[in-house]
Amino acid sequence: MWVDEAGFYLLPAVVRTYAPRGQTPILRARLSRDHLSVISGITLTGKLYQMKQDRAFRSADVVVFLQHLLAQLDGKLLVIWDGAPIHRSRVIKDFLASEAGQRLQLEPLPGYAPELNPDEGVWNHLKFVELKNLCCATLRDLGTELRRGIARLRRKRRILLGCIQQVGYAL
């Protein structure tokens, strides 16, 4: 399973539209740093697991996500992720040493290599396809739209598998 985190802001991801030439649509959005943080994992079979919150992820939050994954999946679990500081903290190491973390093996990707993580493709699809040109007034609205976008993406298994193949992994 590949795991990654991303932020979704109230500002829209602006992409090309089919508006008539010369009638550029105007997106009105309030400037804000408010955002939702999302962590997700994608499996070789094209399943997507995620957790979101309205603040940045800390190591303890990552442990909660790992526990969620272990509760959902049977057997040993290999997690491949980037080398973010929250992934290398004492909290994560303590969890791995605990009985609950014995089924888990964590492997880092090479230093700054987002092109090797299929979960980056998931984020790109969500931001630039499912939620393109979307202006939300509140984080609650953004959370609702994000939940709907993730639900639509979960039904598109070929796109999830395509994210894995695009970075060069064989299925």
Sequence and secondary structure as in RCSB ss.txt:
>XXXX:A:sequence
MWVDEAGFYLLPAVVRTYAPRGQTPILRARLSRDHLSVISGITLTGKLYQMKQDRAFRSADVVVFLQHLLAQLDG
KLLVIWDGAPIHRSRVIKDFLASEAGQRLQLEPLPGYAPELNPDEGVWNHLKFVELKNLCCATLRDLGTELRRGI
ARLRRKRRILLGCIQQVGYAL
>XXXX:A:secstr
 EEEEEEEESS B       TT            EEEEEEEE TTS EEEEEESS   HHHHHHHHHHHHHHS S
 EEEEE   GGGSSHHHHHHHHSSGGGGEEEEE STT GGG HHHHHHHHIIIIITBT   SSHHHHHHHHHHHH
HHHHT HHHHHHHHHHTT   
